[in-house]
Amino acid sequence: MNYLKVLSKSIIYVISIILVITIFVTILSYFNIFSDNIIKFFKLITPIISIFIGALIMGRNSNKNGYLEGIKLAIIIDFLFIVFSIIFNSFKLESIIFYIILLASSILGSIIGIQKKVKN
């Protein structure tokens, strides 16, 4: 039960960070503060940062094998992203590279989370 609590907390952090950054970028884009190139950059970097932070939190709350915890979180998030992209007909074969980058970000975040836990 504790594992599901940690997993759901990490997923909620990921979704919350994505929503907050998206709203912030949308507001700034509405007032023409950001150009199209900056919006494309935020579109790529927002999920990477949010999954990294979610995996960091998950890594701090797990006892061992940080990379496995990162893989589990990344598979869940990637599955959600793939389902949404299929629903909205935006799934491309090139987006698999992006999902692999998300997987690497999650693994790295959970490994760093485990290391930060050991030092404290």
matplotlib code that plots the C-alpha trace (Angstrom):
import matplotlib.pyplot as plt

x = [0.0, 2.9, 4.4, 1.2, 1.1, 4.6, 3.9, 0.7, 2.4, 5.1, 2.6, 0.6, 3.8, 4.6, 1.1, 1.0, 4.3, 3.3, 0.0, 1.6, 4.4, 1.9, -0.4, 2.5, 3.8, 0.3, -0.3, 3.1, 2.5, -0.9, 0.6, 3.3, 6.1, 7.4, 8.3, 7.4, 10.9, 10.8, 7.3, 8.7, 11.6, 9.2, 7.1, 10.1, 11.7, 8.6, 7.9, 11.5, 11.9, 8.6, 9.4, 12.9, 11.4, 8.8, 11.4, 13.6, 10.8, 10.1, 13.8, 14.0, 11.1, 12.4, 15.0, 17.0, 17.2, 16.6, 16.9, 14.0, 11.8, 12.6, 11.8, 8.4, 7.5, 8.6, 6.6, 3.5, 3.9, 5.0, 1.9, -0.3, 1.4, 1.1, -2.6, -3.2, -1.3, -3.2, -6.5, -5.6, -4.0, -0.6, 1.4, 4.4, 7.1, 9.7, 8.1, 9.5, 12.9, 11.2, 9.7, 13.2, 14.5, 11.7, 12.7, 16.4, 15.3, 13.2, 16.0, 18.5, 16.1, 15.4, 19.1, 19.9, 17.0, 18.4, 21.9, 20.4, 18.6, 21.7, 23.7, 21.0]
y = [0.0, 2.3, 1.7, 2.8, 5.9, 6.8, 6.0, 8.0, 10.9, 10.9, 10.8, 13.7, 15.7, 15.0, 16.0, 19.0, 20.4, 19.8, 21.7, 24.6, 25.1, 24.7, 27.3, 29.7, 29.3, 29.7, 33.0, 34.4, 33.2, 34.9, 38.2, 37.6, 37.5, 34.2, 33.4, 30.2, 28.8, 29.3, 27.6, 24.6, 24.4, 24.4, 21.8, 19.5, 20.3, 20.5, 16.7, 15.9, 18.2, 17.1, 13.4, 14.0, 15.6, 12.9, 10.2, 12.1, 12.0, 8.4, 7.6, 9.4, 7.3, 3.9, 1.7, 0.3, -0.2, 3.4, 2.6, 0.1, 2.6, 5.1, 2.6, 1.8, 5.5, 6.2, 3.3, 4.5, 8.1, 7.0, 4.8, 7.7, 10.0, 7.4, 6.8, 10.6, 11.0, 8.1, 9.6, 13.0, 11.4, 12.9, 9.7, 9.5, 7.0, 9.8, 10.4, 7.1, 8.9, 11.4, 8.6, 7.1, 10.4, 10.5, 7.1, 8.1, 11.2, 9.2, 6.7, 9.4, 11.2, 8.1, 7.2, 10.7, 10.5, 7.3, 8.9, 12.0, 9.7, 7.9, 11.1, 12.5]
z = [0.0, 0.8, -2.6, -4.4, -2.3, -3.3, -7.0, -7.0, -5.3, -8.0, -10.8, -9.3, -9.1, -12.7, -13.9, -11.7, -12.9, -16.5, -16.0, -14.1, -16.7, -19.5, -18.1, -17.4, -21.0, -22.5, -20.6, -21.7, -25.2, -25.3, -24.5, -27.2, -24.7, -26.0, -29.7, -31.4, -30.9, -27.1, -27.0, -28.9, -26.4, -23.5, -25.2, -25.2, -21.9, -19.7, -19.6, -19.2, -16.2, -14.6, -15.0, -13.6, -10.5, -10.1, -10.3, -7.9, -5.3, -6.0, -5.7, -2.3, -1.0, -2.2, -0.5, -3.4, -7.2, -8.1, -11.8, -11.6, -9.9, -12.6, -15.3, -13.6, -13.4, -17.0, -18.4, -16.7, -17.8, -21.3, -21.6, -20.6, -23.2, -25.9, -25.2, -25.4, -28.6, -30.2, -29.1, -30.5, -33.7, -33.1, -32.6, -34.9, -35.1, -34.4, -31.0, -29.8, -29.4, -27.2, -25.0, -24.7, -23.6, -21.0, -19.8, -19.4, -17.5, -15.2, -14.6, -13.9, -11.5, -9.5, -9.3, -8.0, -5.6, -4.1, -3.8, -2.1, 0.4, 1.3, 2.0, 4.4]

ax = plt.figure().add_subplot(projection="3d")
ax.plot(x, y, z, "-o")
ax.set_aspect("equal")
plt.show()
